[in-house]
Amino acid sequence: MLNLSIILYGTLSKKDAEAKRDKYILDIKNGLKADFKNVSFGNLIHSWLFETIRISNKIKPSTFERYEGIYRNYIKDSTIY
């Protein structure tokens, strides 16, 4: 699984961690290319859901809950993970 919490948070203060998170998200929006060659579908979906969608202020909580339910019920423990 991609563990961005280590990259973003480490031993930083909350303010520093939030600044790193915001910079990372901005970099992604500006075309940051991540190396996903060795990432499985399930890990990619998990990262997208919990590290991008959950912190987005552009979706409703009910949308996140629906996406999380789909992930939990159909992807998490399946053969496609």
N, C-alpha and C positions, 0 to 999 in steps of 0.2 A: 504494500500500500504506500502511496505517496504520503510522506509525513511532513507536511509543510509547517507543522507546529514547531518542529526543531529548527527549521530554517528561519521562520518568522519570529519565534518567541525566545528560544534559548534562555538566557539569563537576563533579558532586558526588562526594563520597567514597562508598565502597561502602556504608557504614552509612547515609548520607543517601539514597542511591539505593534501598536496600532499604526504608527507611521510607516513601519516596514510593510505591514499588511496592505495599507493604502497604496504604497509605491508598487508592490507586487501586482495588485489588481490593475493599477494604471498601466504597468508594463505589459500585462496580458492584453488589455484593451488596445494597446499600441502595437501589438503584433509579436510579443515575446514568444519565441519558439521553444517549447519544452520537448525534451526527448522522451517519447512515449513508446519506444521500440520494445522495451521489456516490461510494459505495464499490461496487465490483463484487463479485459472488459469490465469485470466486476470492480477492480480497484479504481479504474478510471471513473466509472459511474459513482462510486463511493466518494471519491475526491471531489468530483464535480458537485454532487449533491450537498455534501457537508462542508466543503471549503469554499464554494462559490455561491450556490443557490441559497443556502441557509443564511448567509450574511448579506445577501442582496436586499436592498430596500425597494426593489422594483417588483417583487412578487408578494402576494398576500400569504399570511401564515397558513391559510387553508390550502393553498397551492403547494407549499412545501410539504404539508402533511400528506397530501395526495401522492406527491412524488416519492416521499419516504415510504409510504405504504406499498407502492408499486415495487420499489427497491427491495423492501423487507420481504414481501410475499412472493415475488417472482424472480428476483435476481440473486439476492444474498446467499442463499444456500443451494442454488441450482447448479447444474452442470456448466452453464455459461459463465459462471463467476470465475 
